[in-house]
Amino acid sequence: MSIVITGTPGVGKHTIGKELAKKLELQIIDINEIAKDSGLFEQNDESNDVDVEKLKEILIDEISNKSIIIGHLAPYVLDNEKIDAVIVLRRSPYDLIQVYEQRGYSDKKNKENASSEILGVITYDSINQFQDKVIQIDTTNRNIQEVLDSVESAISGNIDSEEVDWLELVTKNNDLKKFFVD
């Protein structure tokens, strides 16, 4: 079984992926680590650009039938045929801003990542790539065990994708400028 854990930076991909890999006794494949080890990261301002075509070629040989694949680049570098389930972790943009500040991200990078979460960019791209294999799970205000239980239930087919709409929340709070305007 090949399971993808993806989502915007700061949602808990690595934390949940590691716990799930331990529990299911599966190998972890970290997309970012493979990109780094392969010399595919190119520093550009405050972000790292990746040659996704080259990374996609490298990952073809790395993916096994028994693995947890972790990374926000998953919808851009993985083939649908090799994947059994895709878990997109989601988290409130209000929480993410705090995570990014703790990580020392710049205001620009904070807004880029949080606005991507608000718009559901990785979710949208994952659904386009993996269709009905995608399940969203909201990690906001949930501990690791609660999220892990939801992920396991999702993989087993026991729960449906959670509906996550941060744009409605941010609009209702009149905070669009907080996340989208420099």
N, C-alpha and C positions, 0 to 999 in steps of 0.2 A: 504494500500500500504506500503510495506517495501522497503526502499531505503537505499543502502549502500553507504557511502562516504569513500573511502579508498585512499591510496597512501603513499609514502615515508614520513617520518617525515619532517615537514616544508613546505608542499605544500599548506596548508590552509584548511585541513579537518574540524577542529573544527570551524573555522570562517564561512565557507560556510555551514556546517551542522547546526549550530545554526540559521543562517539567514533563511535557507530553512525550518527548523522546525517551526520557527515563522510564516513564510509566509503560509505554508501549514497546520499549526496547528497540527503538529505531535509530538509525544513523541520522545525524544532523548535517545538513548541507546549508552553509551560510553564504548566500549569494554575494554579499558585500566582501566577505573574506576571500572568496574565489576571485572576485574582480581585483581586489588589492594585490593578492598573491600573483596574479597574472599581469600586473602592471597596467591595468585598464582604466584606473582613475586618473583623471586629468584635472588638476586644480584650476578652477575658474572663478575668480572673485571669492565669494564665501562658500562655494559649493564644489562638489566633485562631479565632473561630467564623466560618463562611462560610455564606451563604445558598445552599445547593446548588441549589435550584430556579432561582434567578436565574442562577447560574453555568452551569447546564445549558443554559438558553436562549441565553446568550451563546456558549457553545462550539459550538452547532449551526452557527453561521455560520463559526466559526474552523477547524473540522476540514476538512482537504483529503484527497484520496486519496493524497497523497504526503507523509506527515508522521510524525514521532516525537512522541508525546504523553507528557509526563512529569508525574507527580504522584501523591501518595498518595491524592488525592481521586478518581482515575479511576473506580473502580467505582460511585461515587455520582453522577457528573455526565456520564458518556458512555453513548451508546446502543450496544448490541451490533451493530446493523446496519452501523454506520460503521467498525467495527474489524476488522482482519484477524488480528492476533495480540496477545496480552497476555503480557508477561513480568513476573512477580512476582519481584523480587529479594529474597532472604532472607539474613539474617546472624545469627550467634550473638548471643544477648542479652548474653553476657559481653563481646563486642567492642563491642556497641552502647553499653553503659554507659560505656565509655571514650570513645567518640566523643561522647556527650552531655555528659560532663564537660568535654571539650575545647571544646565549643560553649558551655559555661557554663550549661547547663540546670539547673534546680533538681532536688533529689532527687525531688520529686513528679513532675515532668515526665519525668525519667529512667525512673522506675518505670512510668509510664503508657505510654510508648513501648515500653519493653522488654517489658512484660507483653503488650502488643498483638502484638508479634512472636512471643512465646512461644506465644500462643494462635492465631496465624495469622489474625488478624482480617481483614487486607487480602486475604490469599489466599482465605479463605472468601467474603468479599463479592465478590471478583473472579470466582470460580467461579460464584457465584449470578448475577452480571450477564452474564458473557461465556461461560459454559459451557466447551465443549471447546477454546476458543481460548487458554486459560490454561496457561502453562508456568512452573513454579517453577525458579529457579536460585539455588543457595547460593553466596554471594560470600565466605564465610568462608575465610580463609587462601588466597585466590586473588588473583593480580595482575590488573590491568585487562585485559591482553591475554587471559588465560585466561577471564575472565568474558565479554569481548566475543566470543571464539570460541564459547563456549557459547550466547550469545544468537543469534549468526548461525546456528549449527546448529539451534537451536530454531525460528527463523523459517523455515528451509529444510525443516523437518520431519525432520531427521536425528537428533534426540535427543528423548527423552521428558522429561516433567516429572520433576524430581528430588524424591525424597521427603524432606521436611524436618519433623522433629518435635522442636522445642526443649523441649516440655513433658516428654517422656520424659527428655531430658538433664538438665534442671533438677531434675526429681523424683529421678532417679538420684543426682545430686550433693547431694541434700537441701537445695536452695537456694530452695525456694518462697517462704520468708519474705523472702529477699533481694530478690525482684522483686515480691511481692504484698502485703506487710504494711508499713504505715507505722510 
